[in-house]
Structures are given as structure tokens and as C-alpha cells.
């Protein structure tokens, strides 16, 4: 390797700023970058460790990269995402002109033609980002049935890069795995209840689940309007802040986005290593999973306690415990809203598809799966109970209205907002595993950062073919706040990240790490 190649960014860890600096001085081009990422995907996606993180790559990514290289030469870059490849979760629509499918991982939606790019995709393209492809996901955003996380009919079983059978968690499984080993710089996931926080935690990456209404859901296969949101999954808080600043904002095609502050902050300006100084951080321990079967492992609890000591050393005041008044009720929450909304909103999404898709209703999806059981209902992955339960609902009746109001009350008014007010807190922190529901039902933001790794003697717990906890697997810490408090949360998460540098303290298993790197021009 030449000295110039030694100075090139290492794609396992390279962030947006480092890549842009090298692109600006001509060390390599966006064509080179896309070529390298495509080679890295080829190495470990279906070969090597068989991560199955990427469903498909764009047939025009290299062409788009060449156009953006020329634009950089002639008029400069548009934004910090100019010429940067991005992987999208497969429930985020891309124009048919891209040559990519949008299927939520299901064979039932192969061949469907979406009417337009999703709202966030329009923003990414305007910023000069390159759509590299679609990431695998837990099929229908883990709203199909009780199947192992990270599996879809189209993509097969996605796996974490930190253990040969590691659970990637879901539903933004492929995004977390792809970001974790540098198959791409930026990924975009979605969350209804844990689908960004949980795979970020399991894959040693940073995830921002924004306030519902900060980013557009237009063109995203839906579950429930009160909870669905779209956010970045990257290797650093800095990269996530850059991406969020670009994808946030009003969209006339998503009425919920008009609720946000009129001016989207430049979240990069929140990156301050002193951001925890003077902050009051609460620990809602009664919201942590408990009981004989789902209690958090001791190693994770010990890491939480150490993180609190670190935050204190950075000038924060820790209030422990600071429990949500509604914590016990949230653990028994009625899921009626999800089942009712999914049927209504999925049927609307399917009806708006153009061309001749195989299915047009949820009932037809269920029947497709039965008719194509070899593709969609293989042994170990045959449950579609959530789809069936959703199909049996009768619309937004009085019971639905009461459940929706109750969810918001438990999550926000008598939940997160209540505890923040009672203890005069700036944020809450919890291990990311199993603690995402309060913020989900409130529609409030969560930022997840690496917290630690299970020790090499951690007992392995299997869920079918995948495992978690397991030796060497990562876990994350979530910072939680009230509506549209992303700016403050990003600052606090950044201060913690920069102090601990936890992500870089352990790499993925060797067979999951691609060897392809950039070459000097």
C-alpha cells in the first residue's frame, strides 16, 4: 500500500466530514466511493459472513455519482451529503426511474410501482446524496408476526456483524448492520416502536428516532400515524446530526410535519463536548424490562451505572431513580391502535400504487403469503399473526379513539413530560433494549449511542437461528426527551460519545469486516 493510500479514509469507520474533505481535494471521487462500497457489499452480504443486510443496489448509482462528481468540479458541492452514498430501509419509496423496488421485504410487493419518491428521499436527492440501494428489514417493519428479527421473505435472515449468529434486531435491521461495518456511510431507518433504537443498539451504531412530524413519512409503508417516524442510522452522532438537518422539515404530503418548529435547526451546531455540563439527567428504572425471562443482563446494568458516573464527571446531575408515573400501565398497554391503523393505512398505501402490483389490500397480502408459502411462510418464519389480527379490526371506532388518547396520555402527559417536570430534568437515559415504548407512544425523540459489549463469557440466548444476548454483541444507551428536543439530546449524546469512544473499542468479527478500501487516484 502506498503512503497516499494509507492516508485515505478507512471505510470501516469513515464519516461524512472525512469523506467530504478527501472528495474536495480530489483524493478520490464519488464514483470511486460508490465502487468501493459496492465491492464491500459483495464481500460480506451474500458471501463471507452472509450478513444479508442489503436487499438490492441501485443500477444507476455509479451514473449518479459521475454526475455529482462533475457538478463538484464545476460548481462545488451542494451540501455535506453531496456525493455521499445512502442506503434506505426497504419500506422507503424510491421512484421507479431509480430501478429499485420498495417492498418492505415482502415478495407480495415485488413489481409494485410507487407514485413518487418518499419525502425524505426527495430531500436527500436535493442535497446531492446518492441512493446506493435498499436495506433488508424485518418484513413489514416487524408487523407481520412473531418471526426472528431481521428476516424478510426477499432478503432472508439478516445477521449482526458482531457474532456469527447475532440478532440484528429490527425492524431497521439491515440499516444497522450495513452502517456497523462500513457497507455505506449513511443509512435511513424508520421506527414505530423501537425499530431504530433497537437495531442501533444491537449493531454498535448511532440512531436518531425523531419526534413524530419532524421528518416526513410520505411514501413510507405505514404502521400507525401517531408513532411512525424516519431517522438516520450512522456510525457517529456527528453524521446523524448532519443527515437529520437535511431530512427534517415540512412536507405538504405529510400533514403531521406542519406541527414542527418553522425553522429546522442546524443540528451540527449542537455538537458540544460540554453539552452535559449543568444538565439534569433522570433514570426511569421502572421502565426497564424486569421479571425472570426479560430482565436486562447484569453486564448491561453495570454498563448503565458506569455511564451515569461518566455523565456526572462531565458535569451532569443524575436523578436516579426518576420513574414515569405511568410506567406500569405502559407495560400493559393496549396495542389496538397499531392493529387498526395498520390495516387502514396499508390499504391506502397499496391502493395508491401504480402499475399492476400483485396485492391491493392487507387481505390480499395475507392470502399471497398462504399461496406462496415456500417464499413467505418457510419453517421457522411462518407466523403472520399480526397481519391477521390487523385485518380483523373494524376501523377507527370509539374504542380506537379512547386507546389513542390513552396512549398519548400514558406516554407524554403522565409519562415523559410528567417525570421531566417533577424532577426538573433535561433528559432521560436508559439502556436501549426494551425501553423504547414510552417515547414511541408519546411520539417523542430518542437518540441511541453505543454503551458497551457483552463479555466473552456472556450466556447465549437463541431466538430461532439468531442470538441475543451473545458474547461480544453490542448494546446501546438511549437519550430521551420531549417533543422536538433533538438539538439538546444530540448535544448530550455527542458529549457522552466523545468521552467514551465506545464504538471503536471493539470491532466486528473478522469474517464480517470487508477488506476493500479506497485506492489513491
Buried (B, 14 or more C-beta within 10 A) or exposed (E): EEEEEEEBBEBBBBBBBBBBEBBEEEBBBBBBBBBBBBBBBBBBBBEBBBBBBBBBBBEBBBEBBBBBBEBBEEEEBBBBBBBBBBBBBBBBBBBBEBBBBBBBBBBBBBEBBBEBBBBBBBBBBEBBBBBBBBBBBBBBBBBBBEBBBBBBBBBBBBBBBBBBBBBBBBBBBBBBBBBBBBBBBBBBBBBBBBBBBBBBBBBBBBBBBBBBBBBBBBBBBBBBBBBBBBBBBBBBBBBBBBBBBBBBBBBEBBEBBEBBEEEBBEBBEBBBBEBBEEBBBBBBBBBBEEEEEEEBBEBBBEBBEEBBEBBEEBEBBBBBBBBBBBBEBBBEBBBBBBBBBBBBBBBEBBEEBEEEBBBBBBBBBBEBBEBBEEBBBEEEBBEBEBBBBBBEBEEEEEBBEEBBEBBBBBBBBBBBBBBBEBBEBBBBBBBBBBBBBBBBBBBBBBBBBBBBBBEEEBEBEEEBBBBBBBBBBBBBBBBBBBBBBBBBBBBBBBBBBBBBEBBEEBBBBEBBBBEBBBBBE
